[in-house]
């Protein structure tokens, strides 16, 4: 079954690629609506947090952050409803997936929630601190990985298994 699927997919992919080279040699410019152009031309910055506190992290961890309720309302106000709902949906499931991956395959990594804070100060084993301003991260949610011997990194949540292995495994 799987082999048959691969063969069919390969034939379809070849047919599509082969047909791309035939036909008119000139192409019309893509048509964009004014709303689509406006949406792509402006990036809405994340509204600032109402909190100014700092979370201090001194252990090997994955620090999850997301907006507080007031900040979430500000984000809702500057986005169209369907875009806001998509952002919240993506955030929820990406964080759920990342937490599951950590619990199942990296149980030694502590999961920390950065709630009601604006800054996260990571203290390395050498005593050097690295401070991250969450307001400067223009994502509504995310995860920062921290190994006490390295600087913290922002993880790409859809690829969390690869990122965890690269950062903590090597």
C-alpha positions in Angstrom: 0.0 0.0 0.0 2.7 2.4 1.0 4.8 1.5 -2.1 1.8 2.1 -4.4 1.2 5.5 -2.8 4.8 6.5 -3.4 4.7 5.4 -7.0 1.4 7.3 -7.6 2.8 10.4 -5.9 6.0 10.2 -7.9 4.1 9.9 -11.2 1.8 12.8 -10.3 4.8 15.0 -9.2 6.6 14.2 -12.4 3.5 15.0 -14.5 3.0 18.3 -12.7 6.7 19.3 -13.1 6.7 18.3 -16.8 3.6 20.3 -17.5 5.1 23.5 -15.9 7.6 23.9 -18.8 5.0 23.9 -21.6 2.5 26.5 -22.7 2.9 30.2 -22.7 6.3 31.6 -22.2 5.0 34.8 -20.7 3.3 35.0 -17.3 0.9 37.5 -16.0 1.9 39.2 -12.8 0.1 37.8 -9.7 -3.1 39.6 -8.8 -3.4 40.7 -5.2 -6.3 42.3 -3.5 -5.8 45.6 -1.7 -6.6 43.8 1.6 -4.0 41.1 1.0 -1.4 43.7 0.0 -2.1 45.7 3.2 -1.9 42.7 5.4 1.5 41.6 3.9 2.9 45.1 4.0 2.5 45.8 7.7 3.7 43.7 10.5 1.8 44.3 13.7 4.1 44.4 16.7 3.2 42.5 19.8 1.7 44.8 22.4 3.7 45.2 25.5 3.2 43.2 28.7 1.6 44.8 31.7 4.2 43.2 33.9 7.8 44.3 34.5 8.9 41.3 36.7 11.9 39.1 35.9 12.0 35.3 36.1 15.4 34.0 37.0 16.4 30.6 35.6 19.5 28.7 36.8 18.7 25.1 35.7 18.6 23.2 32.4 15.1 24.0 31.2 12.6 24.8 28.6 10.8 28.1 29.4 7.4 28.5 27.8 5.9 31.9 27.5 2.6 33.3 26.3 0.7 36.6 26.8 -1.1 37.4 30.0 -4.8 38.1 29.8 -4.4 41.9 29.3 -1.8 41.5 26.7 -4.0 38.8 24.9 -6.8 41.3 24.7 -4.5 43.9 23.2 -3.4 41.3 20.6 -7.0 40.5 19.9 -7.8 44.2 19.4 -5.0 44.8 16.7 -5.8 41.6 14.7 -8.7 40.5 12.6 -10.8 37.9 14.4 -9.9 35.0 12.1 -6.1 35.8 12.3 -6.3 36.1 16.1 -8.1 32.7 16.4 -5.5 31.1 14.1 -2.6 32.5 16.2 -4.2 31.2 19.4 -4.9 27.8 17.9 -1.4 27.4 16.5 0.1 28.5 19.8 -1.9 26.1 21.8 -1.1 23.0 19.7 2.5 23.9 19.2 3.0 24.3 22.9 1.1 21.1 23.6 3.3 19.2 21.1 6.5 20.7 22.5 5.5 19.8 26.1 4.7 16.3 25.1 8.0 15.9 23.3 9.8 17.1 26.4 8.0 14.9 28.9 8.3 11.7 26.7 11.9 12.1 25.4 13.7 14.7 27.5 12.4 14.1 31.1 15.6 15.6 32.6 14.7 19.0 31.1 12.6 21.1 33.5 9.5 22.7 32.0 9.0 26.3 33.3 6.1 28.6 32.6 7.0 32.3 32.4 3.7 33.7 33.6 3.3 37.3 34.6 6.8 38.3 33.7 8.3 40.5 31.0 12.0 39.4 31.4 13.7 36.0 31.8 17.2 36.1 33.2 19.2 33.0 32.5 22.2 32.4 34.8 24.8 30.2 33.3 27.0 27.9 35.4 29.9 30.4 34.8 27.9 33.0 36.6 27.2 35.1 33.4 23.6 36.2 32.9 21.7 36.5 29.7 18.5 38.5 29.9 15.6 38.0 27.4 12.9 40.7 27.0 9.7 38.7 26.1 8.2 41.9 24.7 10.9 41.9 22.0 9.8 38.5 20.8 7.1 39.2 18.3 5.4 35.8 18.7 2.5 35.4 21.0 4.0 32.3 22.4 7.2 30.4 22.3 9.8 28.3 24.2 13.3 29.2 25.1 15.8 26.4 25.7 18.5 26.7 28.3 21.5 24.6 29.0 23.5 26.1 31.9 26.7 25.9 29.8 25.2 27.7 26.7 23.3 30.8 25.9 19.5 30.3 25.7 17.9 29.8 22.3 14.5 30.3 20.9 13.1 27.0 19.7 11.2 26.4 16.6 8.2 24.6 18.1 7.0 22.8 15.0 10.5 21.2 14.8 11.0 20.8 18.5 12.3 17.2 18.4 15.1 18.3 16.0 15.9 21.5 18.0 16.0 19.6 21.3 18.4 17.0 20.0 20.6 19.7 18.4 20.7 22.0 21.4 20.8 19.5 24.3 22.2 16.4 22.6 25.3 17.9 21.1 
